[in-house]
Amino acid sequence: MKTYWDSSALVAAVWEPGLKARLQRERGLTRPHALAETFSALTGNPETRIDADSAAAVVKNLSASLAFIDLSAGNYWSFGKRQKVGGSRGAGT
């Protein structure tokens, strides 16, 4: 089984060497859009902001340890239906 890395985990891997080492060792899965979200977080957060060229290099480096998947609209609807049955909710609900 591979670990799914969302953008928050990818951003954390930038600042936490142990987490980045885990990503490189285990490899993982993510959606292509997670790279855009990671870039946005790295260049937009005033507390940890890095310049766009550096952020692009960091994201490219992270992507070397990832395999990419994407979900269809049907996959999303199926997931949402299962979560409703299980009682899961999103933030603020």
ChimeraX attribute file (.defattr): number of C-alpha atoms within 10 A of each C-alpha:
attribute: neighborCount
match mode: 1-to-1
recipient: residues
	/A:1	5
	/A:2	10
	/A:3	12
	/A:4	16
	/A:5	19
	/A:6	16
	/A:7	20
	/A:8	12
	/A:9	16
	/A:10	24
	/A:11	23
	/A:12	14
	/A:13	18
	/A:14	18
	/A:15	11
	/A:16	12
	/A:17	11
	/A:18	12
	/A:19	15
	/A:20	20
	/A:21	12
	/A:22	13
	/A:23	22
	/A:24	16
	/A:25	10
	/A:26	13
	/A:27	19
	/A:28	18
	/A:29	18
	/A:30	19
	/A:31	17
	/A:32	14
	/A:33	14
	/A:34	20
	/A:35	20
	/A:36	14
	/A:37	16
	/A:38	24
	/A:39	24
	/A:40	17
	/A:41	19
	/A:42	23
	/A:43	18
	/A:44	14
	/A:45	10
	/A:46	9
	/A:47	7
	/A:48	10
	/A:49	13
	/A:50	17
	/A:51	11
	/A:52	14
	/A:53	9
	/A:54	13
	/A:55	19
	/A:56	19
	/A:57	12
	/A:58	17
	/A:59	19
	/A:60	13
	/A:61	13
	/A:62	20
	/A:63	21
	/A:64	11
	/A:65	16
	/A:66	21
	/A:67	15
	/A:68	13
	/A:69	11
	/A:70	11
	/A:71	8
	/A:72	8
	/A:73	9
	/A:74	9
	/A:75	11
	/A:76	11
	/A:77	11
	/A:78	11
	/A:79	11
	/A:80	14
	/A:81	11
	/A:82	12
	/A:83	13
	/A:84	10
	/A:85	8
	/A:86	9
	/A:87	7
	/A:88	10
	/A:89	10
	/A:90	6
	/A:91	4
	/A:92	4
	/A:93	5
